[in-house]
Amino acid sequence: MLLEAVRRHADAHADPLGFAPTPIPGLFAVRATAPSGLLHDVYRPLVCLLVQGSKQVTMGTQAFAFAAGDSLLVTADVPTVSQITRASLAAPYYSLVLELDLALIAELTAEMKPALVSDTAPVRVDTTDGEVADAALRLLRLLDRPHALPVLQAQLRREMHYWLLAGRHGPAIRRLGWPDSHARRIARAVAVLRETFAEPVTVERLAAAAGMSPSSFHHHFKAITSLSPLQFQEQLRLIEAKRLMLSEGISAAHAAFSVGYESVPQFTREYARLFGLPPVRDTHVARESARAA
């Protein structure tokens, strides 16, 4: 049973934030024993199989609620606000996350029969297909067989991607397999932003990475991510600054300069606008919540 496999791995390997990595590329479990606060992130393309508890994810003005038996699909690098809404010590929240392999999707899409791609929404929720859950379970079971892991993990990752493409989420995933699609072009620009978010980056450089004119790039970037390139970079900076303050204990000023801000007051204003509290107070509240949990 997938729940039992996720529970066993997450209970044994989850870090203080609830993340339990695996040696399989892009695969990890998540565990929480209490509802969470609002968590800001910029997701990479992924599928999240929720096996116990419930969660809500908001992108822009759209909110997606999902529970055990559902899957969350993200097909673009999009900023989200998420919150675990049901979890307890007696019945923790558990999910299994697989980051989508775009090269593998392109390979499988070329081999599969052509299909109409009508769903272009970057975030969606649907019932988990039985074949996907079965492939995920067999992938997790490999963790108990270290000798088989290097031999079989690639084909099981491929099989899980195949069933995702063949199932309910398939129409939304297929466009990631088109090398010249707007989604893939914008993904190339997002990769540049992720690598250089602490540096000044021009729209012209990002547009060149996407192979678009600046005006076309700006339009498609906002259509896919819901943000302008400058706003996207700002969120990357603020999320990384929060991580640095919480995980490494550095000061707000040090974090601000580390992620590319030249003005601490500007950093403080933008941080409070995104997270709802100024940096020092927000990190204090987060640490108190973690201790209470």
C-alpha positions as CSV (number, residue, x, y, z in Angstrom):
1,M,0.0,0.0,0.0
2,L,1.4,3.4,-1.0
3,L,0.5,5.1,2.3
4,E,2.4,2.5,4.3
5,A,5.5,2.8,2.1
6,V,5.5,6.6,2.2
7,R,4.9,6.5,6.0
8,R,7.7,4.1,6.6
9,H,10.2,6.2,4.6
10,A,9.1,9.6,5.8
11,D,9.0,8.6,9.5
12,A,12.6,7.2,9.2
13,H,14.2,9.9,7.1
14,A,12.2,13.2,7.4
15,D,14.4,16.2,8.4
16,P,13.1,18.9,10.9
17,L,11.2,20.6,8.1
18,G,9.4,17.3,7.2
19,F,11.3,16.5,3.9
20,A,12.5,13.0,3.4
21,P,14.8,12.7,0.4
22,T,15.4,9.4,-1.5
23,P,18.4,8.3,-3.6
24,I,16.1,8.3,-6.6
25,P,16.5,11.6,-8.5
26,G,13.6,14.0,-7.9
27,L,11.7,11.8,-5.6
28,F,11.0,12.7,-1.9
29,A,8.4,12.3,0.7
30,V,6.9,14.9,3.0
31,R,5.6,14.5,6.6
32,A,3.8,16.9,8.9
33,T,2.3,16.3,12.3
34,A,0.3,19.6,12.6
35,P,-1.3,22.0,10.2
36,S,1.2,24.5,8.8
37,G,1.3,28.2,8.3
38,L,1.4,29.7,4.8
39,L,4.5,28.4,2.9
40,H,5.8,30.4,0.0
41,D,7.7,28.7,-2.7
42,V,8.4,28.7,-6.5
43,Y,7.7,25.1,-7.5
44,R,9.5,23.3,-10.3
45,P,7.3,21.1,-12.6
46,L,6.2,18.2,-10.3
47,V,3.5,15.9,-9.3
48,C,2.5,15.5,-5.6
49,L,0.6,12.3,-4.6
50,L,-1.2,13.0,-1.3
51,V,-1.7,9.8,0.7
52,Q,-2.9,11.2,4.1
53,G,-4.1,14.5,5.3
54,S,-5.0,17.5,3.2
55,K,-3.4,20.6,1.7
56,Q,-4.3,23.8,-0.1
57,V,-2.2,25.5,-2.7
58,T,-2.8,29.0,-4.1
59,M,-1.4,30.3,-7.3
60,G,-2.4,33.9,-8.0
61,T,-6.1,34.1,-7.3
62,Q,-6.8,30.4,-7.8
63,A,-6.9,28.0,-4.8
64,F,-6.6,24.3,-5.1
65,A,-7.6,22.0,-2.2
66,F,-6.7,18.3,-2.3
67,A,-6.7,15.4,0.1
68,A,-5.8,11.7,0.3
69,G,-6.2,10.0,-3.1
70,D,-5.6,13.3,-5.1
71,S,-2.6,14.5,-7.0
72,L,-1.4,18.0,-7.5
73,L,0.3,18.7,-10.8
74,V,2.5,21.7,-11.5
75,T,3.7,22.1,-15.1
76,A,5.6,25.3,-14.9
77,D,8.0,27.1,-12.5
78,V,5.2,29.0,-10.7
79,P,5.1,30.9,-7.3
80,T,2.7,29.4,-4.9
81,V,1.4,29.7,-1.4
82,S,0.6,26.4,0.3
83,Q,-0.7,25.3,3.6
84,I,-1.1,21.8,5.1
85,T,-4.7,22.0,6.4
86,R,-5.1,18.5,8.1
87,A,-2.4,16.8,10.0
88,S,-1.9,15.5,13.6
89,L,0.4,13.3,15.6
90,A,-2.2,10.5,15.4
91,A,-2.7,11.0,11.6
92,P,0.2,12.9,10.1
93,Y,0.2,14.5,6.6
94,Y,2.1,12.3,4.1
95,S,2.7,12.9,0.4
96,L,5.1,11.7,-2.2
97,V,6.6,14.2,-4.7
98,L,8.2,13.5,-8.0
99,E,9.9,16.4,-9.9
100,L,9.1,15.9,-13.6
101,D,11.9,15.0,-15.9
102,L,11.3,17.2,-19.0
103,A,13.8,15.2,-21.2
104,L,12.0,12.0,-20.3
105,I,8.6,13.5,-21.0
106,A,9.9,14.7,-24.4
107,E,11.2,11.2,-25.2
108,L,7.9,9.5,-24.2
109,T,5.7,12.1,-25.9
110,A,7.6,11.4,-29.2
111,E,6.9,7.6,-28.8
112,M,3.2,7.9,-27.8
113,K,0.3,8.5,-30.1
114,P,-0.4,12.2,-30.7
115,A,-3.1,13.6,-28.4
116,L,-5.0,16.9,-28.2
117,V,-3.4,19.2,-25.6
118,S,-6.2,21.4,-24.4
119,D,-5.3,22.0,-20.7
120,T,-2.6,24.7,-20.4
121,A,-3.2,25.6,-16.7
122,P,0.1,25.4,-14.8
123,V,-1.5,24.0,-11.6
124,R,-4.3,21.5,-11.3
125,V,-5.7,18.8,-9.0
126,D,-7.2,15.5,-9.9
127,T,-7.7,12.0,-8.6
128,T,-4.5,9.9,-8.6
129,D,-4.6,7.2,-11.3
130,G,-4.2,3.7,-10.1
131,E,-1.4,3.0,-12.5
132,V,0.5,6.0,-11.2
133,A,0.1,5.0,-7.6
134,D,1.2,1.4,-8.4
135,A,4.3,2.7,-10.2
136,A,5.1,5.0,-7.3
137,L,4.8,2.1,-4.8
138,R,7.2,-0.1,-6.7
139,L,9.6,2.8,-7.0
140,L,9.5,3.3,-3.2
141,R,10.0,-0.5,-2.6
142,L,13.3,-0.3,-4.4
143,L,14.6,1.7,-1.4
144,D,14.5,-1.6,0.5
145,R,16.6,-3.3,-2.2
146,P,19.8,-1.3,-2.5
147,H,21.3,-3.9,-4.9
148,A,18.4,-3.5,-7.3
149,L,18.1,0.3,-7.0
150,P,20.8,1.3,-9.6
151,V,19.6,-1.3,-12.1
152,L,15.8,-0.7,-11.9
153,Q,15.2,2.9,-10.8
154,A,15.6,4.4,-14.3
155,Q,12.9,2.1,-15.9
156,L,10.5,2.6,-13.0
157,R,10.9,6.4,-13.2
158,R,10.2,6.1,-16.9
159,E,7.2,4.0,-16.2
160,M,5.8,6.4,-13.7
161,H,6.2,9.3,-16.2
162,Y,4.5,7.1,-18.9
163,W,1.4,6.5,-16.7
164,L,1.3,10.2,-15.8
165,L,1.2,11.0,-19.5
166,A,-1.3,8.3,-20.2
167,G,-3.6,9.3,-17.4
168,R,-5.8,12.2,-16.2
169,H,-2.9,14.6,-16.0
170,G,-1.5,13.6,-19.4
171,P,-3.0,16.5,-21.5
172,A,-1.4,19.0,-19.2
173,I,2.0,17.3,-19.0
174,R,2.4,16.7,-22.8
175,R,3.2,20.3,-23.6
176,L,6.3,19.9,-21.5
177,G,7.5,17.5,-24.1
178,W,7.5,20.0,-26.9
179,P,11.0,21.5,-27.1
180,D,9.7,24.7,-28.8
181,S,6.6,25.2,-26.7
182,H,6.1,28.4,-24.8
183,A,6.3,26.5,-21.5
184,R,9.8,25.1,-22.4
185,R,11.0,28.4,-23.6
186,I,10.0,30.2,-20.5
187,A,11.5,27.4,-18.4
188,R,14.9,28.2,-20.0
189,A,14.6,31.8,-18.9
190,V,13.5,30.7,-15.4
191,A,16.6,28.5,-15.2
192,V,18.7,31.6,-15.8
193,L,16.8,33.5,-13.0
194,R,17.2,30.6,-10.6
195,E,21.0,30.5,-11.2
196,T,21.5,34.3,-11.1
197,F,18.7,35.6,-8.9
198,A,21.1,37.6,-6.7
199,E,22.5,39.5,-9.7
200,P,20.9,42.1,-11.9
201,V,19.4,40.4,-14.9
202,T,18.0,42.2,-17.9
203,V,14.8,41.2,-19.7
204,E,16.8,41.2,-23.0
205,R,19.1,38.4,-21.5
206,L,16.1,36.4,-20.4
207,A,14.3,36.9,-23.7
208,A,17.4,35.7,-25.5
209,A,17.5,32.5,-23.4
210,A,13.9,31.9,-24.3
211,G,14.4,32.6,-28.0
212,M,11.8,35.4,-28.0
213,S,11.5,39.1,-28.5
214,P,11.4,41.1,-25.3
215,S,7.8,42.0,-25.7
216,S,6.7,38.5,-26.6
217,F,8.8,37.1,-23.8
218,H,7.3,39.4,-21.2
219,H,3.7,38.5,-22.3
220,H,4.3,34.7,-22.2
221,F,6.3,34.8,-19.0
222,K,3.5,36.5,-17.1
223,A,0.9,34.3,-18.7
224,I,2.7,31.1,-17.5
225,T,4.0,32.2,-14.1
226,S,1.4,34.9,-13.2
227,L,4.3,37.3,-12.5
228,S,6.6,39.7,-14.4
229,P,10.3,38.6,-14.6
230,L,11.2,41.3,-12.0
231,Q,8.5,40.1,-9.6
232,F,9.6,36.5,-10.1
233,Q,13.2,37.4,-9.3
234,E,12.0,39.2,-6.2
235,Q,10.1,36.2,-4.9
236,L,13.1,34.0,-5.5
237,R,15.3,36.4,-3.5
238,L,12.8,36.7,-0.6
239,I,12.2,32.9,-0.3
240,E,16.0,32.3,-0.3
241,A,16.5,35.0,2.3
242,K,13.9,33.4,4.6
243,R,15.6,30.0,4.2
244,L,19.0,31.5,5.1
245,M,17.6,33.2,8.2
246,L,15.7,30.1,9.4
247,S,18.2,27.4,8.5
248,E,21.5,29.2,8.9
249,G,20.6,31.7,11.6
250,I,22.0,34.8,9.8
251,S,20.7,38.3,10.4
252,A,18.1,40.0,8.2
253,A,20.7,42.5,6.9
254,H,23.1,39.7,6.0
255,A,20.4,37.8,4.2
256,A,19.3,40.9,2.3
257,F,22.7,41.5,0.9
258,S,23.3,37.8,0.3
259,V,20.3,37.6,-2.1
260,G,21.1,40.8,-4.0
261,Y,19.4,43.6,-2.2
262,E,21.3,46.8,-1.8
263,S,18.9,48.4,0.7
264,V,17.8,46.7,3.9
265,P,14.7,49.0,4.3
266,Q,13.6,47.9,0.8
267,F,14.2,44.3,1.6
268,T,12.2,44.7,4.8
269,R,9.3,46.3,3.0
270,E,9.2,43.6,0.3
271,Y,9.6,40.8,2.7
272,A,6.7,42.0,4.9
273,R,4.5,42.4,1.8
274,L,5.1,38.8,0.7
275,F,5.2,37.0,4.1
276,G,2.9,39.3,6.1
277,L,5.5,40.1,8.8
278,P,8.9,41.9,8.8
279,P,11.9,39.5,8.7
280,V,13.0,39.5,12.3
281,R,9.4,39.0,13.6
282,D,8.6,36.4,11.0
283,T,11.6,34.2,11.7
284,H,10.9,34.5,15.5
285,V,7.3,33.3,14.9
286,A,8.5,30.5,12.6
287,R,11.0,29.2,15.2
288,E,8.4,29.4,18.0
289,S,5.9,27.4,15.9
290,A,8.6,24.8,15.1
291,R,9.4,24.4,18.8
292,A,5.7,24.1,19.7
293,A,5.2,21.4,17.0
